[in-house]
Amino acid sequence: MNIRDRYAPSPTGLQHIGGIRTALFNYLFARSKGGRFILRLEDTDRTRSEDCYVQNLYDTFDWLGVKWDEGPDTGGAFAPYIQSKRSDLYKKYAQKLLDKGQAYYCFCTAERIEKIRQEREASHSSETGYDRHCRAIDPQEAVKRAAAGEAYTVRLKIPLGETTRFFDHLLGDIEWKNDDVNPDPVLLKSDGFPTYHLANVVDDHLMEISHVLRAQEWLSSTPLHVIMYKSFGWTPPEFCHLPMVMGQDGKKLSKRHGATSIDEFRRQGYLPEALINYVALLGASYEEGKDIYTLDELAACFNLEKLNKAPAVFDYKKLEWYNGQYIRMKSDDELASLCLPFAKEAGLFCAGSGPTQQQRAVFTAAMPLVKERLVFLNEVPGKIAYLFKEPEIPAAEEFIPKKSDLESTIELLRQGLEIVKQLAEMPDDEQAENFIKAEAEKRNVKLGDLMMPLRVAVTGSRVSPPLFGSLRILGAECSQTRLQKALDKLSSA
């Protein structure tokens, strides 16, 4: 079998975690079988589809590094891959169902349908959906009425009293009574545009889609689609309805749980590799005892039989862990390039659109100081701002170690001033640490007490990246100047 699957989003919103997971599983399945992964835009909802959402889709997958084999922007043997450009096809196939007696013209107005709904609601009726009023119209009469210009839709004729069966790779054998299927749904709207169901089935057939992997929320539509395949005389694709993605509270993942759109994750400073790795694990198993995978490794291990029936729980803390792991895999130059846009946006360089050559060198040199502590890329500007702009001198109490006082702290700063030049000129942390330990012992002070006022004077904070590396980047002269200013302020307090 030639494996062909697809991601078929409606461009009515930003790309989010659920959609990305569906696309990723389709991509991985196709790659695992040597098949083809297709992108199709289902933009028949003309009131909500917008070009900006199409661009967001392209930008998102370009950032993630997931490529399709056929699609609107790449072409392929079954182009066009945009449903709004395939309208004549849907009309043609709707007519085929009319000709076969598997569909019929419906002349009911929206007002009539709304009236039926209200009457049922008032009488507490359990009936839902269309009442099949036009199903009994003689087909020849219906053709004449349509030809005369009377507004109509085309509805599928659901076989009554039957049961529809299909196999799902995750859920097994499924049986669905036709009486529980949406009663005779619209296939072609009065404006000539298809509904989702008609366009979806026609396109999957014509594009030779072999497998449909989609979220379980679409499971209730599958019996209808299988009925349509049977009505056309076509063989349906194989189905696999993926487990839902839930929040920690057991409810469907949404904005109330945190970021869900990929744009939000990008703005927060997540890496695409971290998102890919984590999302690929939502509802799927791979190798025992392994957490970190490349995209190619995921594709090699992906198997429909290893999908989980239970809903997947989205754990933001676990995703943060993945992000930190991938950050630490980057070289200093790679990390600097990834963090640079966040630094520019934060105004770190105060020099227009970008850093000078010297500022870029400092920025890159600072990466080893923060790499081990980063969770998000957007944290970098705040963590290293003191390297680019002299920080405000904090209040006196920030300098004072525990069980000490202002007078003793001033003396510690004086001692720090005596050794800071040598510290800044030490070639590595080990030598700097050995030196300051020896100085603390010689001066009969605690190492922590000596280092804390020094850290606050240089970085403006008790909590900062490693002190020795900061001194080397700032240089002896700048470091001495900051200590002297802090000493002057505390001495005049």
N, C-alpha and C positions, 0 to 999 in steps of 0.2 A: 504493500500500500504506500502511495505517495502521501506523506504527512504534510498537511497544509492546515495551519490554524491562523487565527486572526485576533487582533485587538480592534474593536469597533466602537469607539466612544462617540458620544454626541457632544459636539463642541458648544456646550451650554454652561461651562464653568471651568475653573482652574483644575489642573490635574491634581488628584489627591491620592492618599495612600491606598485606598481600596482599588482604584483604577490602575495604579502603578503595579500593585500586586498581581492583578489579573493579567496585565500586559506582560509582566515579567515571567509568570508561569507559562504563558503561551510561548514566549520567546525561548525559555529554557526547554520546554517540551519539544518544540520544533528542532532546536539545535541538538538535543539529545538523540533525536531520530534521523538526523540528516535531512530534515524537512525544510519547509519554507514558512516564514512568519510574515503575515500581511497586516498592514494598517488600512482600515477603511473608516472613513468619516461618515457617520450616520446623522446627517444634518437636515433631516426632513422636518424637524421642529423649527419652522421658519421664524417663529416669534422669539425664540430664545437663543438660537445659534448665532454666534458672532465671530468675526475674523480674528479678534484679539485672543479668543480661546483656542483657535486653531494654531496661532503663532505660539501660544503658551505650550501647547502640546509638543510642537516641534522643538522649542527651546528646552523643554523639560527632558525629553528623551535624548537630545544632543548632549545635555549636561550629564545625564546618567550613563551615556555611552552604549545605549541599547539601539540597535539598528534593525529596521525591517527590510525584508527582501523585495517586497512590492508595496506600493503605496502612492498617495496623491503626488508626493514630491519626487518619487523615484520611478514611477511608471510600472509597467508589467503587462503580462499577456491579457489581463482581464480589466484593463483600464476602461473608463475612469473609476477611481476608487473613492469617489465622493458621490453620495446618493442623490444629492440635488441635481447632479449632472446625468442621472440615469432614469429620469422620470418617464421617458417613453417606454423603457423596458418594463416598468411596473404596470403601466397601463396595458401593455401587451399581455402580460401574464395574468392580470386581473380579468381581461377579456377571455383568456383561455379557460379560466374557472367558470366564467359566465356561460361560455359555450358548452362546457361539460356538465352544466347543471350543478356545479359544486359551489356556486356563489349566486347572488341575486341582487337586483337593484332595490335600493331602499329609498323611499320618497318622504320618510318621516322628517318633519322639521325639528329643530332644536327645541322649539316651544312644546311640541307634543311629547317629546322624550322627557323634558323637564316636568311636564304635568303628570306623566305616569310615575315619575320618581316621587313627586310630592304626594300623590294619592296612595302609593304604597307605604310611604312614611307615615301618613295619617292613619292608615289602617293597620299599621304594625306588621305589614306583610314581610315574609322572609324572602320573597322574590327579589332578585337584583338583576341589573343589566337590561338589555333590550328585550322587548316582549315578542319579537319575531312577527310583528304585525304585517310586514311586507313580504314575508316568506311565502305566503299563500297566493300572491298576485300571479296571474298567468304570465309566463315568461314573454310571450309575444306582446301582451299588453304592456308589460314593463318596458320592452324595447321601444315601443311606439311612444310611450310617455317620455322616455329619456331622449329619443330623437326629436321630440317636439320642443325640447328645451327645458323640461321640468327638472328642477334641481334634484340631484340624487347622490347617494353614496353607494358603494359596492360592499356587500357583507358576505362573509364566509358562511356557508351552510354547514353547521356542525351536525354530524350524524347523531341522531338521538337514540338513547337507550343502549349505547355501546360503551366499551371500555377501551381506553388508549393505553398501550404499554410501550415502555422503552427501557433501555439499560443505561445506567449511569455508572461511570468508572469508580466513583467514590461511594455512592449511595446504593448501588446494586440495582435490582429489578424494581421498577416503579410502575404502579397501576393507578389510573386516574379515570374516574367515571366521567363520561362526556357531559352528563347532566351538571357536573360541577365546573365545567369549563365556561369561560366568559361567553354568554349566549350570542352566537352569530356576530362576532366582532366586525367592525369596519375594516376593510382592507384598503379601499381607495376613498379618500375624503372628497367632499363636494368641490373642492378647488382643484381636484385632479392629482393632488399629492398623495403618496402612499402613507399608510400608517407604519409604525415601526415593524409590526409583525410581517406584513407583506414584503417590505423592502429587505428585512433581515433574512427571511427564508429564500427569497429569489436570489439575493446576492450570494448567500452561502452556497447555494446550489450552483449558480453560474461560475463562481470563483473556485469551485471544486474543493470547498473546505471539508476536510476529513474529520476534524475534531473541533468541538466547541467547548472551550474551557471558560466558564464564566461564574460569577458569584451566585450563591444559593438563592439570593433574592429573586433570581430569574427562573427558579425551578417551576413556579406556577405557570409560567408562559410556555414551558416546554411541551406539555400535552397539546396545546393549541398549535404549536409549530409542527409537531409530529403529524397532527391531523392535516395540516396544510400540505406537508410533503406527500402524504398519502393521496390527498385530493389531486395533486399535480401528477401523481404516478412516479414520484422520485424517491430515492433511498435517502433517508435522513443521515446526517453526520453522526459520529459518536459523541456522546455528551459526558461532561464532567463538571458538576456544580461545586465550586470551591467553597471551603468553609468560610464563614463570615469573619470579619476582623472586628473585635470587640474592645471596649475600654476595660479598665481594671474593675469597673462596677458591673460588668456583665452586659452592658448595653452597647448597641452598635456604635463604633467609633465615630465621634463627631467633634465639632469645634469645642464643645464644653470640656473635652478631655485634654485639649492642647492643640498644637499645630497639626493640621491634617493636609493642607495643600503643600505641594513640593516647593513652591515659592517661599512659603514660610520657613521651611527647613533650610533652604538655601540662605535666606536672610539671617538666620540664626547662626550660620557658620558650620553646617553639617557638610561632610564630604560625600560625594555621590557613591563612592565605594562602600561607605558605612551603611547608607540607606539600602543599596542593592543587597548587601550581605544580610542585613537584618530582615528586610522585607521578604527575601527569598525563604527565610526560615519560618515565616508566619503560616503555619498549617502544613509544613512539609518537613521531612526528615532526610538527612543525607548520610554522612559518615559518622560513626559512633565516636564521640569524644573530640570532635573537631568543631571549632567555632568560626575560624577565619577562612573564607573562600574567595577566590577570584571569580569573575563572571564565567570564565571558561570552565573552571572547576565545578561550579554550580550546574552548568549545562551537562557536564559529563556524568554527574551524579543524579540528575533529576529523574524521577520515576513516579508515574501516576499512582502506583501501588504504595508509595510511601507518603501519600497525602493523609492528613488526619481528618476524621469526620467531625471532631469537636471544633467549635469556634476557636480561632486564634486570638490570644489576648495581646494587645499592643502595649509593650512596656517601654515607656520613654526612658527610664533609667538604663535599661539594657541597650537601647539605641545609643544613649550617651556613651556607654562603655565602648561600644563598637567605634564610635566616632573618635574617642580618645586613642584607641588602638591604631586606627588608620593614620591619625595625626602623627603618632610616634614612629610610624614607618616611613615618613617623608624625610628626605634630605633637608638640610637647612635651606638650600636654595629653593627647593620645591615648596617648602612650607612658607617661605617668605613671599613667593609669587602668589600663593593661595590667599595669604593674609593681607596682601597689599591693597586690594580693593576696599577691604574693611577699614584699613588704616587711613586711606584717602577720604573715605566717607566720614570718618570721625574727625577729620581735620588735624591729623597727627603731625603733619609736616609743616603746616602753616606756610605753604609756598605754592599756592595755586593748585593745579591739578595733580601734581605728583612730587616725589622726593627728588632732591638733588642727588648727585652721584655719591656724595659723602653720607647723606641721610640714608640712602639705599644700603650702603655698606654697613652702617650702624644697625639698620633694621634687620639685615641678614645675620649680623653678628649676635643679635639679641635672641635669635630663634632657639639656640641651645638652652638659654636661660628659662624659657617658658614651655618648651615642647613637652616636658614630662608632666606639666601641671595643667595643660590645656584640655578642655572638653569641647569647646566651640572655637572656630576661627575668629569670631567677632569679639572674643575676649582679649585678643592681643593688644589692640590700641590702649585699652585701659591699664593693662599690666605693665607696659613699657613706656608709657607717656613721659615718665621722669627722665628718660634718656634723651628726649628731644626738647623738653622745656623744663626749666628749673622749677621744681614744685614749691608751693607755698610752705613756709616753715610752720610745722604743726605747733599746737599748744605745748607748753612746757611739760605737762604731765605725760604726753606721749613718749617723751625721751626717757623718763625715769623708770629704771628697772624695779622689779618687785623688791620690797624691803629696803628701798633706797630713798634718797631725798634729792632735792634740787642741787644742793651744794656738791654732793658726791657725784651727781651726774655731770655737772660742769667739769669736774676734775677728770671724769672718764672721757669726755669730749676732748679735753686738752691732750690727754694721752693718745687718743685716737688720731688727733691732728699730727702728732709726732711720728706716727707710723703709717699714715694713709698713703704717702707717696710710695713707700716701699711695697705696700700691699698692691697698689694699682699697677706696679711694674713687675709683679710676679708673673711668670709665664703660664702658670696653671693653678688650679684650685688646690691641689695637694700641697704645693710649696707655700701657697698663701695660708692654708690652714695650719701647717706646721709652724710657720713664722708667727702667726697671731697667738697660737697656743703658747709658744715660748715667751712671747711678750707678756701675755696675761700672767703666766707663772712668775716671770721676773718682776712684774709690777705688783704682784700679790693681789690680783683682782680676779673675779670669776670671768671665764671666757664669755659667757652669755651677757654678763653685765657690760663688758667692754664692747661687744659687737652691737648690742641693741641701739644705743644712742648713735653709733656710727651709721647703722642702717637707716634710722629715721632721718638723720641729717642728709644722707646721700639720696635716698629714694622718696622721702616725704611720708613714709608709712612704716608701721611695725611689720606689716606683711607685704613682702615684695619678692621678686625673683632673687636668685642667689646673689649675695653681696659681692663676693670676690669677682665674679664675672661682670657685674655692673661696674665695679671700680675700674676694671681693665678697659671696658668700652668707653667710659667717661674720661678716663685718663687722670693722671696725677694732679694736674693743675685744676681741672674742673672739680675734682673730688675735694681737694684742699679748700677751694673757694667755698663750696657748700658747707663744709664743716666749720669754717671760720664764721660764716654768716649765722649758722645755728648757735655757735658758741657766743657770738656777740649778743644775739637776742636773749638767750638764756641768762647771760651775765647781767643784762639790764632789766631782767624781770623783777 
